[in-house]
């Protein structure tokens, strides 16, 4: 996937979310009054956070922004006030807990580094806030289990930022597969881009605008260097994406998207996953960067369907006994293109349809019904990524119990389902 393709995709998602959606009828005032809109907070104002914040403004009022980098938070405040008008004041925070303590905020977008997702999202759920959470849902599987419980216990809405579900290319492809248009599904082949480059580990003074201890969050103390965190100027790709302590690499960065679609087409996205998995990967050290580069893997589901995956462009190919379908962000292909022109039958499976991922979340806030990618789905999609990563590390075939969410007869692998959190940052 070329960078321009990704930017185009994200711009489309943002633009599509422009239809305004208002709060429930218990709020007084006219339907177009600012006081009648959902009130949102934006946590994490970097390159992804900025896009999520702007998408939310298509149907909600952003009243608070938060980032450990105060310069980014102030820049976000300026963007919001320029778009919403100077009369709609925006509060700025460096500590997400102060934002969550406000009782006038209905929901939040969370677009922080992966290692911070669980801590912030669980706190948001416990504070009664609806949540739009960037993928991967959490860093570890145990964190994901806690988040699922917190969301359901507090009866809040959570939309996982798996935007591909709101693309017709992926939805229609999955519908065709689920309805047997390629015969009996046999194999799903997933390709994921790779990481490149070298990170500089030389310690640097911590910038005055950055609350570095809060950025580290649940992870161990480590010397500051710009490549560990994010660029101090601009919104270029941050180095933490290639440091395993904070992110598992492309297996979760893009895998969270692609495995999500694979499981959607297979119908195992809510409460299941593969039962067997093995993987190999290149973990060549590249200075500070230590996530995997190229990889190959094969997983098997209880019904015999194989899930193969490897380094590539970023797509999902469903292969059946009578044909195949390949879906990507740029479109879809099949053994016979006419398959996409067929009208669905009355008894066919009709998957949840969303034309705007953020718009769907805001609508769910209003209706109190689950969005297209609720917490259980985000958790199960991420679980496939995490067990792939563990299999890469173990270097042997692993047996997985999707119901118990544990490896079978492998204590060493089960230790990797979570990690020690720094004191005060437990989930």
C-alpha positions in Angstrom: 0.0 0.0 0.0 1.5 3.3 -1.1 1.4 6.2 1.4 -0.9 8.2 -0.9 -3.4 5.3 -1.0 -3.6 5.3 2.8 -4.0 9.1 3.0 -6.8 8.9 0.3 -8.5 6.2 2.3 -8.4 8.1 5.6 -9.6 11.3 3.9 -12.5 9.4 2.5 -13.4 8.1 5.9 -13.2 11.6 7.4 -15.2 13.2 4.6 -17.9 10.5 4.8 -18.5 11.2 8.5 -19.7 14.8 7.9 -23.4 14.1 8.4 -24.4 15.6 11.7 -25.8 13.3 14.4 -27.4 14.7 17.5 -27.7 13.7 21.2 -30.8 11.9 22.5 -34.0 13.8 23.0 -33.6 14.4 26.7 -31.2 17.3 25.9 -33.1 20.6 25.7 -32.8 23.1 22.8 -33.4 23.1 19.1 -32.1 20.3 16.9 -29.4 22.5 15.4 -28.3 24.1 18.7 -24.7 23.5 19.7 -25.9 22.4 23.1 -27.8 19.6 21.4 -24.8 17.9 20.0 -22.7 15.1 21.4 -19.8 16.5 23.4 -16.5 14.8 22.8 -13.0 14.7 24.1 -9.9 13.9 22.0 -7.2 11.9 23.7 -4.0 11.7 21.6 -3.6 14.5 19.1 -0.9 13.1 16.8 -1.2 12.0 13.2 -4.0 9.5 13.7 -5.6 11.5 16.6 -5.9 14.6 14.4 -7.8 12.6 11.8 -10.1 11.0 14.3 -10.8 14.4 16.0 -11.7 16.0 12.7 -13.9 13.1 11.8 -15.7 13.4 15.2 -16.4 17.1 14.5 -18.5 16.0 11.5 -21.3 15.2 13.9 -20.2 16.2 17.4 -18.8 19.1 19.4 -15.2 18.6 20.6 -14.9 20.4 23.9 -11.5 19.0 25.2 -8.2 17.8 23.8 -5.4 15.9 25.6 -1.9 14.9 24.7 1.3 14.3 26.7 2.9 16.7 24.2 1.3 20.0 25.2 2.3 21.6 21.8 0.3 19.0 20.0 -2.6 19.5 22.4 -2.5 23.3 21.8 -2.4 22.8 18.0 -5.4 20.5 18.2 -7.3 23.1 20.3 -6.5 25.7 17.5 -7.8 23.4 14.8 -11.0 22.7 16.7 -11.8 26.3 17.5 -11.1 27.3 13.9 -13.6 24.8 12.6 -16.2 25.1 15.4 -15.9 28.8 15.9 -14.2 30.8 18.6 -17.3 30.8 20.7 -16.9 27.0 21.4 -14.0 27.0 23.8 -11.8 23.9 24.0 -10.0 22.8 27.2 -6.5 21.5 27.0 -5.0 18.7 29.2 -1.9 16.6 29.4 -3.4 14.1 31.9 -6.2 12.0 30.4 -7.7 11.4 33.8 -8.5 15.1 34.2 -10.4 15.0 30.9 -12.3 11.9 31.9 -13.3 13.4 35.2 -15.5 15.9 33.4 -19.2 14.9 33.6 -20.2 17.0 30.6 -18.3 14.8 28.1 -20.3 12.1 26.4 -17.5 10.2 24.6 -13.8 10.2 23.7 -11.6 9.3 20.8 -8.4 7.5 21.9 -5.6 7.7 19.4 -2.5 7.1 21.5 0.4 4.6 21.1 -0.7 0.9 21.5 0.8 0.4 25.0 -1.5 3.1 26.4 -4.8 1.9 24.8 -5.9 -0.4 27.6 -5.1 1.9 30.5 -6.9 4.9 29.0 -9.9 2.9 27.5 -10.7 1.0 30.7 -10.5 4.3 32.7 -12.9 5.9 30.1 -15.3 3.0 30.3 -15.3 3.2 34.1 -16.0 7.0 33.8 -19.0 6.2 31.7 -17.6 7.6 28.5 -18.4 6.1 25.0 -15.2 5.2 23.2 -13.8 5.4 19.7 -10.5 3.4 20.1 -7.8 3.1 17.5 -6.7 -0.4 16.6 -5.2 -2.6 17.8 -7.6 -2.7 20.6 -5.0 -3.4 23.3 -1.4 -4.4 23.5 -2.0 -7.7 25.2 -4.8 -10.3 25.2 -5.3 -10.1 29.0 -5.7 -6.3 28.7 -8.3 -6.9 26.0 -10.3 -9.3 28.3 -10.4 -6.6 31.0 -11.5 -4.0 28.5 -14.4 -6.1 27.2 -15.6 -6.6 30.8 -15.3 -2.9 31.6 -17.2 -1.8 28.5 -20.1 -4.2 29.1 -20.2 -3.6 32.9 -20.5 0.1 32.4 -22.9 -0.1 29.4 -20.8 2.2 27.2 -20.4 2.1 23.4 -17.0 1.2 22.0 -16.1 1.4 18.3 -12.8 -0.2 17.3 -11.0 1.9 14.7 -11.1 -0.9 12.1 -12.2 1.4 9.3 -12.1 -1.2 6.6 -15.4 -2.6 7.9 -17.0 0.7 6.7 -15.7 0.0 3.1 -18.0 -1.6 0.6 -15.1 -3.5 -0.9 -14.5 -5.5 2.3 -18.2 -5.8 3.4 -19.4 -7.1 0.0 -16.5 -9.5 -0.3 -17.3 -11.0 3.1 -21.0 -11.2 2.3 -20.2 -13.1 -0.9 -18.0 -15.5 1.0 -20.4 -16.0 3.8 -23.2 -16.8 1.2 -21.1 -19.4 -0.5 -20.5 -17.6 -3.8 -17.0 -19.1 -4.0 -18.1 -22.5 -2.8 -16.7 -24.0 0.4 -14.2 -21.7 1.9 -10.8 -23.4 2.1 -8.1 -20.8 2.6 -7.8 -17.2 3.6 -4.5 -15.5 2.5 -3.5 -12.3 4.2 -0.7 -9.9 3.3 0.7 -7.3 5.6 3.3 -4.5 4.8 6.7 -4.6 6.5 8.7 -2.1 8.6 12.0 -0.6 7.5 14.6 1.8 8.7 16.9 2.1 11.7 16.1 3.8 15.0 18.7 6.0 16.8 19.1 5.1 20.5 21.3 8.0 21.6 19.8 9.5 24.8 18.5 13.1 24.5 17.2 15.7 26.9 13.4 15.4 27.4 11.7 18.3 25.7 9.9 20.7 28.0 6.7 20.3 26.1 6.6 16.5 26.7 5.4 14.7 29.8 7.7 11.7 29.1 6.9 9.7 32.2 3.2 9.8 31.3 4.1 8.8 27.7 5.9 5.7 29.0 2.8 4.8 31.0 2.7 1.1 31.9 6.1 0.3 30.3 9.5 0.4 32.1 11.5 3.5 32.4 13.8 4.1 29.4 16.1 7.0 28.3 14.4 9.5 26.1 15.3 9.8 22.5 13.1 11.3 19.7 13.0 8.0 17.8 11.5 6.3 20.8 8.5 8.6 20.9 7.5 10.8 17.9 9.0 13.7 15.9 9.1 17.0 17.8 8.4 18.8 14.5 5.5 17.7 12.3 3.5 14.6 12.4 5.7 12.1 10.6 5.6 8.4 11.3 6.6 7.9 15.0 9.4 5.6 16.0 7.4 3.7 18.7 5.6 1.9 15.9 8.9 -0.1 15.5 9.8 -0.7 19.1 8.3 -3.9 20.6 7.9 -2.5 24.1 5.2 -0.1 22.7 3.9 -1.9 19.5 4.3 -5.4 18.1 4.9 -4.1 14.6 3.0 -4.6 11.4 1.4 -7.8 12.7 -0.8 -5.5 14.8 -0.4 -2.3 12.9 -1.9 -3.7 9.7 -2.7 -7.2 10.9 -5.5 -5.8 13.1 -7.2 -4.6 9.9 -6.6 -7.6 7.7 -7.2 -10.4 10.2 -10.4 -8.5 11.2 -11.7 -8.9 7.6 -10.5 -12.5 7.4 -12.5 -13.4 10.5 -15.5 -11.3 9.3 -15.7 -13.4 6.1 -15.2 -16.6 8.1 -17.8 -15.7 10.7 -15.5 -16.1 13.7 -15.1 -12.4 14.5 -17.2 -12.2 17.7 -16.2 -15.1 19.9 -13.7 -17.4 18.2 -10.3 -17.7 16.5 -7.8 -20.3 15.2 -7.0 -23.4 17.1 -3.5 -24.0 15.8 -0.8 -21.6 14.6 2.9 -21.5 13.6 5.0 -18.6 12.4 8.5 -17.5 11.5 9.8 -13.9 11.3 12.9 -11.8 10.8 13.7 -10.0 14.0 16.9 -8.4 12.8 17.9 -5.6 15.2 17.8 -2.2 13.5 19.3 0.1 16.1 16.4 1.1 18.5 13.9 -0.6 16.2 13.3 -4.3 17.0 9.9 -5.3 15.7 9.6 -8.0 13.1 10.3 -7.3 9.5 9.2 -10.1 7.0 7.2 -13.0 8.3 5.2 -16.1 7.3 2.5 -17.9 9.2 -0.2 -20.5 9.0 -3.1 -20.9 11.3 -6.0 -23.4 11.3 -9.6 -23.0 12.4 -11.7 -25.7 14.0 -13.7 -26.1 10.8 -10.4 -26.8 8.8 -10.1 -23.4 7.1 -6.5 -22.3 6.7 -5.3 -18.8 7.4 -2.0 -18.1 5.7 -0.3 -14.8 6.0 3.0 -13.1 5.0 4.6 -9.9 4.1 3.0 -8.2 1.2 0.9 -5.2 0.0 -2.0 -5.4 2.4 -5.0 -7.4 1.2 -7.2 -10.4 2.0 -7.9 -13.2 -0.4 -10.6 -15.7 0.2 -10.1 -19.0 -1.7 -13.0 -21.5 -2.0 -13.8 -24.7 -3.8 -15.4 -22.8 -6.7 -13.4 -19.6 -7.0 -11.8 -16.7 -5.1 -12.2 -13.1 -4.0 -9.5 -10.6 -3.2 -10.3 -7.4 -1.2 -8.1 -4.4 -0.6 -8.5 -0.7 0.2 -8.4 0.0 -3.5 -11.2 -2.4 -4.6 -12.0 -6.0 -5.1 -11.3 -8.7 -7.6 -12.6 -12.2 -8.2 -12.2 -15.3 -10.4 -15.3 -13.8 -12.2 -16.0 -10.1 -11.8 -19.7 -10.7 -12.5 -20.0 -12.1 -9.0 -20.1 -8.5 -7.8 -23.1 -7.7 -9.9 -25.3 -10.5 -8.5 -28.3 -9.4 -6.5 -28.4 -10.9 -3.0 -31.0 -13.5 -2.2 -33.7 -13.1 0.4 -32.2 -15.7 2.6 -28.6 -14.5 2.2 -26.5 -13.3 5.1 -26.6 -9.5 5.2 -23.7 -8.0 7.1 -23.9 -4.8 9.1 -23.5 -1.9 6.7 -21.7 1.3 7.6 -20.7 4.1 5.1 -18.8 6.1 7.7 -16.9 4.5 10.6 -16.9 7.6 12.8 -20.5 8.4 11.8 -21.5 4.9 12.7 -19.9 5.4 16.2 -21.7 8.7 16.7 -25.0 7.1 15.7 -24.4 4.3 18.1 -23.9 6.8 20.9 -27.4 8.1 20.1 -29.2 4.8 19.6 -27.2 2.9 22.3 -26.9 -0.1 19.9 -23.5 -1.7 19.2 -21.5 -0.2 16.2 -20.1 -2.2 13.3 -16.9 -3.1 15.2 -17.8 -3.4 18.9 -15.4 -4.3 21.7 -15.6 -8.1 21.4 -14.8 -8.0 17.7 -11.9 -5.6 18.2 -10.6 -7.9 20.9 -10.9 -11.1 18.8 -9.3 -9.5 15.8 -6.4 -8.3 17.9 -6.1 -11.7 19.6 -5.3 -13.3 16.2 -2.5 -10.7 15.8 -1.1 -11.3 19.3 -1.0 -15.1 19.0 0.7 -14.7 15.6 3.3 -12.6 17.3 3.8 -15.1 20.2 4.2 -17.9 17.6 6.9 -15.8 15.9 8.7 -15.6 19.2 8.2 -19.2 20.2 9.3 -20.6 16.8 7.1 -23.7 17.2 3.5 -24.8 16.5 1.1 -23.6 19.2 -2.4 -24.9 20.0 -4.9 -22.2 21.0 -8.2 -22.5 22.9 -10.4 -19.6 21.6 -13.0 -20.2 24.3 -10.6 -20.2 27.3 -8.3 -17.7 25.5 -5.2 -19.7 26.5 -2.6 -21.8 24.8 -3.1 -25.5 25.4 -0.3 -27.2 27.5 2.2 -24.4 27.0 3.0 -22.3 30.1 5.8 -20.5 28.4 3.5 -19.2 25.7 0.8 -18.3 28.2 3.2 -16.0 30.1 3.3 -13.8 26.9 -0.5 -13.1 27.0 0.3 -10.1 29.2 3.3 -8.2 30.5 4.3 -6.5 33.9 2.8 -3.1 34.1 4.6 -0.3 35.9 3.2 0.5 39.4 0.3 2.9 39.2 -0.4 1.9 35.5 -2.1 -1.5 36.1 -5.1 -2.2 34.0 
